[in-house]
Amino acid sequence: MRLRIHQSGRWLSLIFFLAIYLVGCNPNGTNSPKPAADQYLVSSTTLTELSREQLATQAAAISPVYAALLRQGISVVKLVYNTTNWDGSAVQASGLLLVPNTTTAVPMISQQHGTIFDDSEAPSNFGPASEAYQYATIFASIGYIMACPDYIGYGASKNLPHTYEHRASLAQAGLDMIRASREYINSHSAINWDSRLYLAGYSEGGYATMALYKKLQEETPTEFNLRAVSCGAGAYDKTSFMKALLTQKSAGVAQWNRAFLWVLLTYDQLYKLNRPLSNYFKEPYLTEVQTKRQLATLDVSFDQVLTDSFKAGILDGTDTAFLKAVADNDIYDWRPLTTLQLYHGDADPQVYYLNSKNCYNAMATRGAGSTVQLFTSAGKTHLQTIPDWLLGTYSLFSTAR
């Protein structure tokens, strides 16, 4: 049935719709359309405001060099946001947003933190031992918006297991933190993001940063204006690193062994292998792992805690299920299109130098030689290389600006 409108009715209809249109376009009109609801951001809480002087005191405790770089105070905001866990389930995660107190348009850095064993060190808790407190505040004062995800397992999601060194979930948590930060910024006119995005992280943060970078390039290449990436001492070549741990004597430091142990336990769970721990560990270490999981105190070379059958299955290639899980988390062999700098000490006993060396070689073979640079800190360990990575990151992002 076709509706017929009388001529006078057409004029009345036109006047009516014109009036609605004008009210909708009037910024002072009571019927102005509301902005679309946030898709990622759930809540925000301002934790504190820090002046340049307060930040200078913090930074000087680390290095006078860092204190000299500071420019302005910052706002510290905790965000809770929607993301997806490793199994595809919806979950709320959290992170920290640091905003420089300036009206000038500034870029954003997504900074992924390294390995932590205590929730107090998560960025959104802003404790003095956290990377967000020690380092991200410096970059924020210099003039970067800092988006620092907690990852799954910390902050708002602390009741869930942390998906340690799991490529997909680390990348997803980082990506959705950036999206939540964008929604927060869009609702605060005083914050001026110029759209440029940088990525940075060290240790587990270096691995998480590489995973996030790969995800951005392959899945959402036009969503953000990515300008440069800085990765320090990440375990990008999981397969080679694991085999090195099985065939070479490691330092036998309990804290470092906890990281190796955590990777194994995480992959066993997330890839639903669900094997008895006796499949992996032998006594007298098995009981310790059964009781304390990744917090076990293993003060011997890591290869000594593993069963001969497990090591043989990895080295001869017959344990295909575990090898497949590990290979799914390799993120070294691809071609990045945006400037990437790798930093690593060649005497690193925690995350072996082979990870960055293999990563650079594989990327160069794929034609990324002009895009990727490897900076080797000769004779330096994992911790000793952090200052090189920090200053290199500052230089890279300053140049890319």
N, C-alpha and C positions, 0 to 999 in steps of 0.2 A: 504494500500500500504506500503510495507516494503522498506526502504531506503538502497541501497547498496553502500558501500564506497570502493573505490579502495585502495589497500594496501598502496600506497604512500600517499593517502589522509588521511589514518588513522594516519600516522606519523605526518603529518602536523597538524591534529586536536589535537593530543596528545601534541605537542610542544606548540600550541596556548593556550590550557587549562592550561598547566603547567606554562606558562608565566603569565597568569592571576592569578593563584593560588599564585605564588611567590610574585607578586606585592601586592596582597591582604594581604599576611602575613607580608609584610615588614612594620614596624611601620613608616618608613620614606617615604613610597610610596605615591604618590599623589592619588591613587585610593583605599586607605585603607577604609574598610567598616565603615560607621558612626554608632555610638551607636543608639540603638532604642530610639525613641522619648519618652519623659516623659509622663506617663499616668496620673499622678496626679499633679505634679508640674507645675504651670502656670508661675510664676515669682518669683524672689527673689530680695530683696533690703537690703543691709547692712546699718543699722541705725546708729550704732556707735561701737566703740571699747572702752572697759573699762579696765584700768590697775588694778592690785591687790590693789594698794593704793586707787584708786577711789572707788572700791568696799568695801574696809575696812571702808571708811567714811560712805558709805550708810548703811552697816550692823551694824556699831556701834550705829547708831541712833535707831536701833531696840533692839539690845542686844550685849554687848561685847563678849558674848559666840559665837555668830554667826561670828563676825569679826575674832575671833581667829582661825576659821576653814578654812579660805580662803587660797588658794594656788597659783593661777595664774589669769591673766587677761582673758577676754572673748571677743568674737565677738557676736554682736547682729544683727540678720538677720530676716527680715519679709518675710514670705512665703505666696503666694497666690496659692490656689490649688483647684482642682476639687473634689466635693463631691456630695452627694445626700440629698435633703431636705426631710422633713417628708412625703410629698406627692409623693415621687419618682422622682421629677423633678431634673434635673441637675442644680447645682449652684456652684459658686465660693466662697469659704470661705478663711479665712486667719488665721495665727497663728504666733507665735514667736519661732525662733530657737536660742538657746544660745549655743555657742561652746567654750569650754575651749581652751586656747592658749597653746596647748601641742601636741607633735608628738606621745605621748604614746597612745596606744589603750585604749579607755574608753567606758563605757556603756552609754546607753540612758535612761532617765526618761521621760515618757509622763506625764505631770502634768496638771491636769484639774482644772480650777479656780472655786472659789465659786461664789455666787450670786453677780451680779453687776447690777446697774440700769442706768449706764452712760457709753457710748461707750469709754470715755476717759480712763476707767479702763480696757479695753480689752488688753490682752497681747501684741498684735502687735502694739499698740499705745505706749507701754512702758512708761506710765506715772508713776509718783512717788507713786501714790495710788494703783497701780496694784500689784497683787501677783507675777507676773513675775519680776517686778522691785525689790520688797522687799525680796522675798524668792527664786525664781528660780535662780536668779543670784548667790546666795550663793552656791547652789548645783552645778552650772556650774563651779564656781571657784574651788570647791573641786575636780572636775574632772568628771562631767557628762555632756553629751550632753542633753540639755533640749528642749523638743518639747512641746509647750504650745498652744493648739488650742484656738481660740477666741470663737468658737461655731457659729452656724447660728444666725444671728441677730446682730453681732458685726463686727467691722473691715470692710473687703471687702464686707460683706453681711449685713451691718448695716441698709439697707433700707428694710430688711425683718423682720418680727416678730421673736423674739427669742423664740425658742421652749423650754420654761422653764420646767425643770424636766421631759422632755419627753425622755424616755429610748432609743428608737431606734435612734432618730436623734442625740442625744448627743454621743452615741457610734459610729455612722457612722462618724461624724465630727472628733472625736478623732482618729479613725482608719485611715482615709484618711490623716490626718495630719502626722501621723507616716510614712505612705507610701510616702508622698511628701518629708518628711525630709530625708528618705532613698534615694530618687532620687537626692536630692540636695547633699547629702554626697557623693554619687557615682560619681558625676561630679566634686568633689573637692578633689583631691588626698591628700591635706594637712590635711584633717579631717580623723581620724582613729577611726571608730566605731568597737568595738570588738564583736558586734552582741547581746550582752546582753541587755535586755529590762526590765525596771521596770515601774510600774504605781503608781501614787499618786494623791490625791486630798482631799479637805476638804469642808464640807458643800455641796453646789450643786456640787462642784468638787468631793466630796466623792461619791455622787450618780452617777455622770458621770463616775468616775473611775470604780465603780462596774459594771455599764452597759457595759463599754468598755471591762472589764475583761471577763464578761460572753460572750460577742460577740466573743472575740478572742478564748476562749476555745471551744465554740460550733460551730463556723463557719470557723475559720482559725487557727486550733490548731497547724499547723506546719509552719506557715508563719514567726513567730518571735520566738526568744529565750527568752521567758518570764521567769523571775527568781523570782520575788516577787512583792506583791501589798500591798499598805498602803492606807486605806480608813478612813477618819475622819468625824464623825458626819453627815453622809448622811441619807436622808429619804428613806431608802430601802424598808420598809414595808408601802407603801402608804395607803393601805386599813385600817390598824390598826391606823395609824397616823391620817388619816382623821376622823375616828370615834371618836378618842380621842378629836380632836378639836371640835366635835359637842356635846360632852357630858361633857367636863371638861372646867372650866374657864381658858382661856389663859391670858397672861400677859397684853394684851391690848396695846402693844407698836405698834405704827403705822408702823414703819419700818418692824417689824416682820410680821404684818398682811398683808403687801404688798406681801410678799412671799407666804403666804397661798392663798391670793386672786389670785395671778398670776398663780398658779397651776390650780385653778378652771377655770379661763378664758382660759388658754391654752388647757386644755382637752376638754372644750366645743367647741372650734374651731377645733382642730386637729381631733377629733373624729366625727366631723360634726353633733354635737347635735344642735348647733346654736339656742339655746333657748333664749327667751327674758331675759334680765338681771333681770327683775322682778320675774322670776321663782326662782332665787337664793337669791336675796337681797331685804330687806324691807327698807322702809323709816324710818329715814331720811338718811340712808346710800346709798340707791339706786341711788339717783341723783348724789352723789359724785362719785360713781363707773362708772356711765354712762358717766360722764364728764372726769374723769381722769384715768379710767381703773385701772391698777395695781399700779398706783401712787396715788391712793386715800388715804386720811388721815383718817384711821379708828382707833381711840384710845380707843376702848372698847374691851372686850373679843370677839374673832372672832365669837363665836356661836351666839352672839347677832345681828350680821348684817344679818344673814341668815333667810330665811322664814321658818316658822314651817313646811310647806308642803315639802320643799326640805329636811330638816333634817329628817322628818318622813320617806320619801322614801328611804333614805340611811340606816337609822337604822333598818327599818323593812324589808329591802331587796327588796322593790317593784320598786325602781328606777334602774332597771337592766341595762339600757343603760349607766348611769353615773358610776355605780359600775363596769361595764365591762371595761370602759375606765381607771378607776383607777387601777383595777387589772392588766391590760396590762402593767402597769408601776411598778408593784411589782418586785423587783429583790433580794429578801432576801432568798428565799427558793430554793436553788440549791446546788450542791456539787462542790466546787472549788478544783482543782487538784494541784495548785501551791500555795505556802505560801501566806497567807492573814492575815494581822493584821488590827483589827478594833480599833479605838480610839473614845471615847465618854465621855463627862461629864455627871454624873447622875443627875445634877441639871440644865441641858440645857433647857431653856424655849423657844428656837427657833425651834430646831429640837429635838423632844423628844427622850430621852434615849431608849425608847422601840424599836426604829428602829434598833439599834445595838444589843440590847439584843435579840430581836426576830430573827434577822439575825443569830447571833451566835448559838442560840438554834436550829434553823431549819437546819443549816449546820451541826452541830454536830449530829443531829438525822439522817442525811443522810450519816454519816460516815466520816465527814471531821474534826473530833475532833483534829487530829494531824496536820492538815494543817492550821486551823484557830485559831487565838488568839484574845480575846477581852480584851483591856486595858481600865479600867474604871477610869476616873479622879474623885475621890470622892469629892462631894460637889462643883464641878466646872461647870461653865456655858459654853455656846458655845464659846465665845471669850477666856475665861480662859484656855480652853483645847488646843488651837492652839499650844502653845509652847511644850506641851507634845507630840502632834502629830508630830511636826517638828523634835524633837530630837529622837523620836521613829522611825520615817521614816529613819533618817540618820543612826541610829544604825542598823536597819533591812537591809538596802541596803548595808551598809558597810560589814555586816556579810555575806550577800548573795554573795558579790563579791568574 
